[in-house]
């Protein structure tokens, strides 16, 4: 593998075995910190080939123990924290999943832009917000985050990257994905 950071000491992993749910029965052998999509692909393929469970970990602000593994490894999105593009004219932001909401809000202010999905937990990661269809204190007026997503990249354990645009129908009536479209 490349220069991906791995932590294996119990005291280094402990933080990733909890969230705000107070569930305390997690266990893992390592926490891995990718910094880009290539790293994510490498980690997912490696774990899949070895048939080892891998849990994706966000900021730990969730309340349902979704990031807490019971075996295997943890892919921490902490270092996938770059705002890749802000297009003020078209009001488009491209981010990695580990960007904190607080960071995004502060950066958008520099462009006189506003993130309509204003979650109450500002330390959460945008990836967690997307995966849970988060909303916030302005949701009555603006709705949840789902309607603001124009495209999402999904990395599969095969190493394939699905670049799914809003409105694309990627599966047939039986729920089978047509990989010829990617």
Secondary structure, 3 states (H helix, E strand, C coil): CCCCEEECCHHHHHHHHCCCCCCCCCCCCEEEECCCHHHHHHHHHHHHHCCCCEEEECCCCCCCCCCCCCCCEEEECCCCCCEEEEECCCCEEEECCCCEHHHHHHHHHHCCCCCCCCCCCCCCEHHHHHHCCCCCCCHHHHCCHHHHCCEEEEECCCCCEEEEECCCCCECCCCCECHHHC
